[in-house]
Amino acid sequence: MGRFSGFSGWHGGCDPQVMSETPTTSGKDASRKRLRLMLSYGGWEQENFAEQLPRLLQPLGIDCLRVGTANEATDLLSQHPVHIAVVDLRIPFEQGRGEPAGQRVLQLLRRLEQPPPTVVVRARQATQRASARGLSTALREGAFTVMDGPVKLEPMLEVLHRVVRRHYANHWTAA
């Protein structure tokens, strides 16, 4: 498991306002508190962080909720609290419409009563000036960090670990 094993230390007590009840499939425990991670991905690669993270994080007490469009993100956020968001700026507004709408999702997250820490994923920028401008915009919208794509699994895990350490004191209740 390599450096991923460091995630196993992220359990224990949690702030009851941070976590939410999610039914489990085991009959022993009717419900348990789980961290909710909203994942979006706007790239074309079959094997990407958004496909790999749910398999790795689910056993550690994290529910990965996937969205593919800004409309899906809006619906999800209106139905469920999200504790961490990964927003790919390339996601479209709705299925079949190609214009990127990730910036809209960032604005929506920022306007929530309790905005979650947000990891922004963006396409690699052509110039240093464009990179600085995009970074500045994302940070103004409340991003915890900005990652240039394509994002590999290990760096994403490291960033998520930093988010949990800083915003949730390294704790949540896992099964």
C-alpha positions in Angstrom: 0.0 0.0 0.0 3.0 2.3 0.2 2.4 5.8 1.5 -1.4 5.3 1.4 -1.1 3.4 4.7 -0.6 6.8 6.4 -4.3 7.3 5.9 -5.0 4.5 8.4 -4.1 6.9 11.2 -7.0 9.3 10.4 -9.6 7.8 12.7 -10.8 8.2 16.2 -13.1 10.9 17.5 -14.8 13.5 15.3 -16.7 16.7 15.6 -20.4 15.7 15.3 -21.2 18.7 13.1 -18.5 17.6 10.6 -19.7 14.1 10.0 -23.1 12.9 8.9 -25.0 9.6 9.3 -24.8 7.1 6.5 -26.4 3.7 6.5 -24.0 0.8 6.4 -24.5 -2.5 4.6 -23.5 -4.5 7.7 -26.4 -5.5 9.9 -24.4 -5.0 13.1 -24.2 -1.2 13.0 -27.3 0.6 11.6 -25.4 3.8 10.9 -22.0 5.3 11.3 -20.4 8.7 10.8 -18.5 9.1 7.6 -16.6 11.8 5.9 -18.1 12.9 2.5 -15.8 13.7 -0.4 -17.3 15.2 -3.5 -15.2 14.2 -6.5 -15.4 15.7 -10.0 -13.3 14.9 -13.0 -13.4 16.5 -16.4 -10.7 14.7 -18.2 -10.8 11.8 -20.7 -8.4 9.3 -19.1 -10.0 6.0 -18.1 -7.7 5.5 -15.1 -7.7 8.7 -13.1 -7.8 9.8 -9.4 -11.6 10.1 -9.4 -12.0 6.4 -10.4 -9.3 5.1 -8.0 -10.0 7.1 -4.9 -13.4 5.5 -4.0 -11.9 2.0 -3.9 -9.1 3.2 -1.6 -11.0 5.6 0.7 -14.3 3.8 1.3 -12.8 1.3 3.8 -11.3 4.2 5.7 -14.6 5.9 6.4 -14.8 8.2 3.4 -17.8 8.3 1.1 -16.7 9.4 -2.3 -19.6 11.1 -4.1 -18.9 11.5 -7.9 -20.2 14.3 -10.0 -19.5 14.8 -13.7 -21.2 18.1 -14.3 -21.8 21.4 -12.5 -25.5 20.5 -12.5 -24.8 17.2 -10.7 -22.6 19.1 -8.2 -25.4 21.6 -7.5 -27.9 18.7 -7.0 -25.5 16.9 -4.7 -24.8 19.9 -2.6 -28.5 20.6 -2.1 -29.1 17.1 -0.9 -26.0 16.2 1.2 -23.4 18.0 3.3 -19.9 17.7 1.8 -16.8 17.8 4.0 -14.1 18.0 1.3 -14.6 18.9 -2.4 -12.3 18.0 -5.3 -13.4 20.3 -8.2 -12.0 19.7 -11.7 -12.4 23.1 -13.5 -12.9 21.2 -16.8 -16.3 19.6 -15.9 -19.1 20.8 -18.1 -22.2 22.6 -17.0 -24.4 19.7 -18.1 -23.9 16.4 -19.9 -23.1 17.0 -23.6 -22.3 20.7 -23.2 -18.5 21.2 -23.6 -17.9 24.6 -21.9 -16.1 24.2 -18.6 -18.1 25.1 -15.5 -15.9 24.2 -12.6 -15.5 27.8 -11.7 -19.3 27.9 -11.1 -19.0 25.0 -8.7 -16.3 26.8 -6.8 -18.6 29.8 -6.4 -21.4 27.6 -5.3 -19.2 25.9 -2.7 -17.9 29.3 -1.4 -21.5 30.5 -0.9 -22.5 27.5 1.3 -23.1 28.2 5.0 -20.1 26.0 5.9 -17.9 25.8 2.7 -15.8 22.6 2.6 -12.1 22.7 2.0 -11.7 22.5 -1.7 -9.0 21.0 -3.9 -9.0 22.5 -7.4 -7.8 20.5 -10.4 -7.0 22.5 -13.5 -5.5 21.8 -16.9 -1.8 22.6 -17.1 -1.5 26.3 -18.1 0.3 27.4 -21.2 2.1 30.4 -19.7 3.3 31.4 -16.2 1.1 34.4 -16.3 -2.0 32.3 -17.0 -1.0 29.9 -14.3 -0.6 32.8 -11.7 -3.9 34.3 -12.7 -5.8 31.0 -12.5 -4.2 30.2 -9.1 -5.1 33.7 -7.8 -8.7 33.2 -9.0 -9.0 29.7 -7.4 -7.6 30.9 -4.1 -10.1 33.9 -4.0 -12.9 31.3 -4.5 -11.7 29.6 -1.3 -9.5 26.7 -2.7 -7.3 24.9 -0.2 -4.9 24.1 -3.0 -4.7 24.0 -6.8 -3.2 21.0 -8.6 -2.3 21.0 -12.3 -3.5 18.0 -14.3 -3.1 15.3 -15.0 -3.2 14.5 -11.3 -1.6 11.2 -10.2 -3.1 9.2 -7.3 -0.2 9.6 -4.8 -0.1 13.4 -4.9 -3.9 13.6 -4.5 -3.8 11.3 -1.5 -1.1 13.5 0.1 -3.2 16.6 -0.5 -6.3 15.0 1.0 -4.3 13.9 4.0 -3.2 17.5 4.5 -6.8 18.7 4.2 -8.0 16.2 6.9 -5.0 17.0 9.1 -5.6 20.8 8.9 -9.4 21.0 8.8 -10.5 18.0 10.8 -7.6 17.5 13.3 -6.8 14.1 11.7 -10.0 12.5 13.1 -13.3 11.2 12.0 -15.1 8.1 13.0 -14.4 5.1 10.8 -16.2 1.8 11.0 
